Amino acid sequence: MELRVTAVNDRAVRAGDYVLYWMIAARRSTHNFALDRACALAAELGKPVAVFEPLRAGYQWASDRHHAFVIDGMIDNANAFAKANIAYVPYVEPAPGRGKGLLAALADRACAVVTDEQPGFFLARMVAAAGTALDAREVRLEQVDGSGLLPLRATDRAFATAVSFRRELQKQLPHYLLQRPRATLPRAARIAKLPKLARWASAPVDRSVAALARLPIDHAVPPVSYRGGSAAARKVVHDLIAHNLSRYGDDHNHPDRGASSGLSPYLHFGHVSVHDVAARVWRAAGWDPSRVAGARVTGSREGWWGLPASSEAFLDELVTWRELGYNFCHHRRDWGTYGSLPAWARATLAEHARDARPEHYTRAQLERAETADPIWNAAQRELLAEGRIHNYLRMLWGKKILEWSASPRTAFATLVELNNKYAVDGRDPNSNSGISWIFGLFDRPWGPERPIFGTVRYMSSAATRRKLELADYLARWS
């Protein structure tokens, strides 16, 4: 835990009534390093733990879709913490700004506050501001990194490619694989006594249409057909291990074969831990992390884990590619901007920015899936309805927006808007990686040089149709 826990301000732990866990990213009751830290600190002090999980109303792209998914998790958490005799304060902000002062009120009686470290979206700025505010109240704030198998501070720079990051993972992971968050939540001996919070009345922790309709959020983006929360996440992981893992390597790129993991929304909202998922993959293969001790560092996608090929393919997505995005967001202040793209990519796109486009669509046309490309339209309709796009088609979806937009910068802004508005896993470091990869991030120059793309990797719908099995997919989403 030495690299995972950092102080946000310089205050010392003090006398108080409880240790407060401010749950903002790891929205789950188990496999949670931040909750483990709060519980350990409380045990040292002989105090109980209290958990505060807020859901703001005024964040960008707030909608019925994102709110419902988070509220599903709050309902699961309320049940889990009640069984464990842990005080839990779920707060659904009824209007922007109405929750101001609630964290401070809870912190005023706390020995210390522990929260999640999450480098994406607005959370890092929010935690920094809270650190300053709590410092003025003489309350210590710590943040705990539970983002991936490799701690964010295990590296000192952002990596430019997956292979270079994979080498670093293979070099360092053996030291961290046995450091896992607690898999169960023990029952507390006594429950924390909280201050009166009547001033901060929460909206109902209710994901019904009527309850969501009363909130000042975007009601044009409806909830998806699948539920959020830890219980739903556990079922998704179970189905992955039981039905899809053994064929993941060969089948996950083909939409009609249904071998995708479906985990990204749950990982994004913290309803499942990467440590839990990885451990289940290891157990399914009868494998132990100690086997990689002394393994040769190659940077290769295959062979390092010593697992079945499909399991290795899945872990490369879950660990290498996902944590590459977290690494980038942690080390680059300009993450999520066009300027964060590699210089070679910005240069080649600039050279071709005035190239004639074969077709041009406005953002509104794209949002409504009104193009002449049936594969692209199907992917966009899946995004609109289900809040996700099949992994391979998501890459094509982005490449076509680059091809059809007036400029690369316009395309980048359109991708950010559509992805973050509709994708349940949008606004995430890994989601940012997917958008930026379209424009050359984590990639290399590709020949031959083409109009619009220059040497940025090109993809076409015609080639996709030849490569993939997607007749059923098109029938469903067309």
C-alpha positions in Angstrom: 0.0 0.0 0.0 3.0 2.3 0.3 2.5 3.8 -3.2 -1.3 3.7 -3.1 -1.9 6.0 -0.2 -1.0 9.7 -0.5 -1.9 12.7 1.7 -3.9 15.4 -0.1 -3.1 17.9 2.7 -0.6 18.1 5.6 -3.0 17.7 8.5 -2.4 14.9 11.0 -5.0 12.3 12.1 -6.9 13.8 15.0 -9.3 12.8 17.7 -12.8 12.3 16.4 -15.8 10.1 16.3 -15.2 8.0 13.2 -13.0 7.7 10.1 -14.9 8.9 7.0 -14.6 7.2 3.7 -15.7 9.6 0.9 -16.6 7.2 -1.9 -16.4 8.8 -5.3 -14.8 6.3 -7.7 -14.6 2.8 -6.2 -18.3 2.6 -5.6 -18.3 -0.9 -4.0 -18.2 -2.5 -0.6 -15.5 -5.1 -1.3 -12.2 -5.3 -3.2 -11.7 -1.7 -2.3 -8.2 -0.4 -1.3 -9.6 3.0 -0.1 -12.3 1.3 2.1 -9.6 -1.0 3.4 -7.4 2.0 4.3 -10.3 3.6 6.1 -11.1 0.5 8.1 -7.5 -0.1 9.0 -7.1 3.5 10.2 -10.3 3.2 12.2 -9.1 -0.1 13.8 -5.9 1.6 14.9 -7.8 4.4 16.5 -10.5 2.2 18.0 -13.2 4.1 16.0 -16.0 3.1 13.6 -16.1 3.8 9.9 -18.7 6.0 8.1 -19.2 5.9 4.3 -20.4 8.9 2.3 -21.3 8.3 -1.3 -22.5 11.4 -3.2 -24.0 11.7 -6.7 -23.8 15.3 -8.0 -26.4 16.9 -10.1 -24.3 19.4 -12.0 -21.5 17.4 -13.6 -21.1 17.6 -17.4 -23.2 15.0 -19.3 -25.3 14.2 -16.2 -28.3 12.2 -17.5 -30.9 9.6 -16.6 -28.5 7.0 -18.0 -25.5 7.7 -15.8 -27.6 8.6 -12.7 -29.6 5.3 -12.9 -26.4 3.3 -13.2 -24.8 4.9 -10.1 -28.0 4.7 -8.1 -28.2 0.9 -8.8 -24.8 0.7 -7.1 -25.9 2.9 -4.2 -28.8 0.5 -3.5 -26.4 -2.5 -3.4 -24.0 -0.5 -1.2 -26.8 0.4 1.2 -27.6 -3.3 1.7 -24.0 -4.3 2.1 -23.1 -1.6 4.7 -26.3 -2.2 6.6 -25.4 -5.9 7.0 -21.9 -4.9 8.1 -23.2 -2.4 10.7 -21.4 0.5 8.9 -23.0 3.9 8.7 -23.7 4.8 5.1 -24.8 8.2 3.7 -25.9 8.0 0.1 -26.6 11.5 -1.2 -28.4 12.2 -4.5 -28.0 15.9 -5.0 -31.5 17.4 -5.8 -30.1 20.4 -7.6 -26.6 21.7 -8.5 -24.9 23.1 -5.5 -27.3 21.8 -2.9 -24.8 19.4 -1.5 -22.2 22.1 -0.8 -20.9 21.8 2.8 -22.1 18.2 3.3 -18.6 16.7 3.1 -17.3 19.4 5.5 -20.2 18.7 8.0 -19.4 15.0 8.0 -15.6 15.7 8.2 -15.9 18.0 11.2 -16.4 15.0 13.5 -14.0 12.7 11.6 -10.5 11.6 12.7 -9.6 11.8 9.0 -11.2 11.5 5.6 -10.1 8.9 3.1 -11.2 9.0 -0.6 -10.5 7.4 -4.0 -7.8 8.6 -6.3 -9.2 8.7 -9.9 -7.2 10.6 -12.5 -10.1 11.0 -15.0 -13.0 13.4 -15.5 -13.3 16.2 -12.8 -12.5 14.0 -9.8 -8.8 14.9 -9.4 -9.7 18.6 -9.3 -12.5 18.0 -6.9 -10.3 16.0 -4.5 -7.6 18.8 -4.6 -10.2 21.4 -3.8 -11.5 19.3 -0.9 -8.0 18.9 0.4 -7.6 22.7 0.6 -11.1 23.1 2.2 -10.5 20.4 4.8 -7.0 21.7 5.5 -8.7 25.0 6.7 -10.8 22.9 9.0 -7.7 21.0 10.3 -9.0 17.7 8.9 -6.6 15.2 7.2 -7.6 14.0 3.7 -5.9 11.0 2.1 -6.5 9.5 -1.4 -6.1 5.9 -2.2 -5.2 4.6 -5.7 -7.2 1.4 -6.5 -7.2 2.0 -10.2 -5.2 -1.0 -11.4 -2.9 -3.9 -10.6 0.1 -1.5 -11.0 -0.1 1.6 -8.7 -0.2 4.8 -10.6 3.0 6.0 -8.8 5.0 2.9 -9.7 5.9 4.8 -12.9 7.4 8.2 -13.4 6.2 9.1 -16.9 3.5 8.5 -19.4 4.2 5.8 -21.9 3.8 6.4 -25.6 3.0 2.8 -26.7 1.4 -0.3 -25.4 4.5 -2.4 -25.9 6.7 0.0 -23.9 4.1 0.1 -21.1 3.7 -3.7 -21.2 7.5 -4.1 -20.6 7.2 -1.9 -17.5 4.2 -3.9 -16.3 6.1 -7.2 -16.8 9.1 -5.7 -14.9 7.1 -4.4 -12.0 3.9 -6.4 -11.6 5.4 -9.5 -9.8 6.0 -7.2 -6.8 2.3 -6.0 -6.7 0.2 -9.0 -7.8 0.0 -10.4 -4.3 -1.2 -7.1 -2.8 -4.9 -7.4 -3.1 -7.8 -5.5 -1.5 -10.0 -7.4 1.0 -12.6 -9.7 -0.6 -15.2 -9.5 2.2 -16.6 -6.7 4.4 -16.5 -7.8 8.1 -19.3 -6.7 10.4 -18.3 -3.7 12.6 -18.6 -3.9 16.4 -20.4 -0.5 16.6 -21.9 1.9 14.1 -20.7 5.5 13.8 -22.9 8.2 15.2 -23.3 10.9 12.5 -24.1 14.6 12.9 -27.6 15.8 12.0 -27.8 16.3 8.2 -31.3 17.6 7.8 -30.0 20.7 6.0 -28.8 18.5 3.1 -31.9 16.6 2.2 -31.1 14.0 -0.5 -33.3 13.2 -3.5 -34.6 9.7 -3.3 -32.1 6.9 -3.9 -34.5 5.7 -6.6 -33.8 5.0 -10.3 -37.5 4.9 -11.3 -38.6 7.1 -14.3 -40.6 9.3 -11.9 -37.7 9.9 -9.5 -35.2 10.6 -12.3 -37.7 13.0 -13.9 -37.6 15.3 -10.8 -33.8 15.8 -11.1 -32.2 18.6 -13.2 -30.3 16.2 -15.5 -30.6 15.3 -19.2 -33.7 13.2 -19.6 -33.2 12.7 -23.3 -30.5 10.1 -22.6 -32.5 7.2 -21.0 -31.2 4.4 -18.8 -29.8 1.3 -20.5 -31.5 -2.1 -20.4 -28.9 -3.6 -18.0 -28.5 -2.6 -14.4 -25.5 -1.2 -12.6 -24.2 -2.1 -9.2 -22.0 -4.7 -7.6 -24.5 -7.5 -7.8 -25.0 -7.0 -11.6 -21.2 -6.8 -12.0 -20.6 -10.1 -10.2 -23.1 -11.7 -12.6 -21.3 -10.3 -15.6 -17.9 -11.6 -14.3 -19.4 -15.0 -13.7 -20.9 -15.2 -17.2 -17.5 -14.1 -18.7 -15.6 -16.8 -16.8 -18.3 -19.5 -17.4 -19.1 -18.8 -21.1 -16.8 -16.4 -22.9 -13.3 -16.5 -21.4 -12.2 -19.7 -23.2 -13.1 -18.3 -26.6 -12.3 -14.6 -25.9 -9.1 -14.6 -27.9 -10.6 -15.9 -31.2 -14.1 -14.5 -30.9 -14.2 -11.2 -29.0 -13.6 -9.1 -32.2 -16.6 -10.6 -34.0 -19.9 -8.9 -33.0 -22.0 -12.0 -33.9 -20.1 -14.3 -31.6 -21.0 -12.5 -28.4 -17.7 -13.0 -26.6 -17.1 -9.4 -25.3 -16.7 -9.1 -21.6 -19.3 -6.4 -21.0 -17.3 -5.2 -18.0 -16.3 -1.6 -19.0 -19.3 0.2 -17.5 -18.9 -1.6 -14.2 -15.1 -0.9 -14.1 -15.8 2.7 -14.9 -18.2 3.3 -12.1 -16.2 1.2 -9.7 -18.9 -1.4 -9.2 -16.2 -4.1 -9.8 -12.5 -4.1 -9.1 -9.8 -5.1 -11.6 -8.2 -7.1 -8.8 -11.3 -9.1 -8.4 -11.8 -9.8 -12.1 -8.1 -10.8 -12.5 -8.2 -13.1 -9.5 -11.3 -14.9 -10.9 -9.5 -15.3 -14.3 -6.5 -16.8 -12.4 -8.6 -19.1 -10.4 -10.5 -20.4 -13.4 -7.1 -21.5 -14.9 -5.8 -22.9 -11.6 -3.1 -20.3 -11.7 -1.2 -18.4 -9.0 0.4 -15.0 -9.4 3.7 -16.2 -7.9 4.3 -18.0 -11.2 5.4 -14.7 -12.9 8.2 -14.1 -10.3 11.4 -14.0 -12.4 9.5 -14.2 -15.7 11.5 -12.8 -18.6 10.5 -9.3 -19.6 9.6 -9.3 -23.3 6.8 -6.8 -23.9 5.0 -9.5 -25.8 1.2 -9.8 -25.6 1.5 -13.5 -25.3 3.2 -16.0 -23.0 4.3 -13.8 -20.1 1.4 -14.9 -17.8 1.7 -18.5 -18.6 -2.1 -18.8 -18.9 -4.3 -20.1 -21.7 -4.2 -17.9 -24.8 -7.7 -16.6 -24.4 -7.0 -15.6 -20.8 -3.9 -13.8 -21.8 -5.7 -11.9 -24.5 -8.3 -10.8 -22.0 -5.7 -9.8 -19.4 -3.9 -7.7 -22.1 -7.1 -5.7 -22.5 -8.0 -5.6 -18.8 -4.5 -4.8 -17.6 -2.2 -3.4 -20.3 -4.6 -1.3 -22.4 -6.8 -0.2 -19.5 -3.9 0.8 -17.2 -2.0 2.4 -20.1 -4.9 4.9 -20.2 -4.8 5.5 -16.5 -1.0 6.0 -16.6 -1.4 8.6 -19.3 -4.1 10.5 -17.5 -2.1 10.4 -14.2 1.1 11.8 -15.8 -0.3 14.2 -18.4 -2.2 17.3 -17.3 -3.3 17.8 -20.9 -4.9 14.4 -21.2 -8.2 14.4 -23.1 -7.2 17.3 -25.3 -6.2 17.3 -29.0 -2.8 18.8 -27.9 -2.0 15.6 -26.0 -1.8 13.6 -29.3 1.8 12.7 -30.4 3.6 15.3 -32.5 3.8 13.0 -35.5 0.1 12.5 -35.5 -0.8 16.2 -35.2 1.6 17.0 -37.9 0.3 14.5 -40.5 -3.3 15.3 -39.7 -2.5 19.0 -40.1 -1.0 18.4 -43.5 -4.2 16.7 -44.6 -6.7 18.9 -42.7 -7.9 20.6 -46.0 -8.3 17.4 -48.0 -11.6 16.8 -49.6 -13.9 14.6 -47.5 -15.8 11.9 -49.4 -18.8 12.7 -47.3 -19.5 15.3 -44.6 -22.0 15.0 -41.7 -22.9 17.4 -39.0 -22.7 16.4 -35.4 -26.5 16.3 -35.3 -26.6 13.9 -38.2 -24.0 11.7 -36.7 -25.8 11.7 -33.3 -29.0 10.6 -35.1 -27.2 7.9 -37.1 -28.1 9.5 -40.4 -25.2 8.4 -42.6 -25.0 6.3 -45.7 -22.9 3.7 -43.9 -25.0 0.9 -42.4 -22.2 -0.5 -40.2 -21.5 3.0 -38.7 -25.2 3.6 -38.2 -25.7 0.3 -36.4 -22.8 1.1 -34.1 -24.2 4.6 -33.3 -27.7 3.1 -32.7 -26.1 0.6 -30.3 -24.5 3.5 -28.5 -27.8 5.5 -28.3 -29.8 2.5 -27.0 -27.3 0.5 -24.9 -24.6 3.0 -24.0 -21.8 0.9 -25.5 -20.5 -0.1 -28.9 -18.9 -3.5 -29.7 -15.1 -3.1 -29.1 -13.9 -3.5 -32.7 -16.7 -1.4 -34.2 -16.0 1.4 -31.7 -12.6 1.9 -33.4 -14.2 2.0 -36.8 -16.9 4.3 -35.5 -14.2 6.8 -34.4 -12.2 6.5 -37.6 -15.2 7.3 -39.8 -16.0 10.4 -37.7 -12.5 11.6 -38.4 -13.0 10.9 -42.2 -16.4 12.7 -42.3 -15.6 15.8 -40.2 -14.5 19.2 -41.4 -11.3 19.0 -39.5 -9.4 16.6 -37.2 -10.1 18.9 -34.2 -13.8 19.0 -35.0 -13.8 15.2 -35.2 -12.0 15.0 -31.8 -14.6 17.3 -30.2 -17.5 15.3 -31.7 -16.1 12.0 -30.5 -15.7 13.4 -27.0 -19.2 14.7 -26.9 -20.9 11.6 -28.3 -18.9 9.2 -26.3 -19.2 11.0 -23.0 -22.9 11.8 -23.4 -24.0 8.3 -24.3 -21.4 5.7 -23.3 -21.9 4.3 -19.8 -18.1 3.9 -19.7 -17.4 7.4 -21.1 -15.5 10.1 -19.1 -13.0 7.4 -18.1 -9.2 7.3 -18.7 -9.6 4.2 -20.7 -12.4 5.7 -22.7 -10.2 8.7 -23.4 -7.5 6.3 -24.7 -9.9 4.9 -27.2 -10.9 8.3 -28.5 -7.3 9.5 -28.7 -6.1 6.2 -30.3 -8.3 7.1 -33.3 -5.9 10.1 -33.9 -2.7 8.2 -33.3 -2.1 8.1 -29.5 -0.3 4.9 -28.4 0.1 4.0 -32.1 2.7 4.5 -34.8 2.7 6.0 -38.3 1.2 3.7 -41.0 1.8 3.6 -44.7 0.8 4.3 -47.3 0.0 7.9 -46.6 -3.7 8.6 -47.3 -5.9 11.6 -47.8 -7.4 13.0 -44.6 -5.6 10.4 -42.4 -2.0 11.0 -43.5 0.0 8.3 -41.8 -2.6 7.8 -39.0 -4.0 4.3 -39.1 -6.9 3.9 -41.5 -9.9 1.7 -41.2 -12.8 1.1 -43.6 -16.2 -0.3 -43.4 -15.6 -2.5 -46.4 -12.6 -4.2 -44.8 -14.5 -4.5 -41.6 -17.4 -6.3 -43.3 -14.9 -8.7 -44.9 -13.1 -9.5 -41.6 -15.9 -9.8 -39.1 -19.0 -11.8 -38.6 -21.7 -9.1 -38.1 -24.8 -10.1 -40.1 -26.8 -10.6 -36.9 -25.4 -7.4 -35.4 -26.5 -5.4 -38.4 -29.9 -7.0 -38.4 -30.4 -6.0 -34.8 -29.2 -2.5 -35.0 -30.3 -1.5 -38.5 
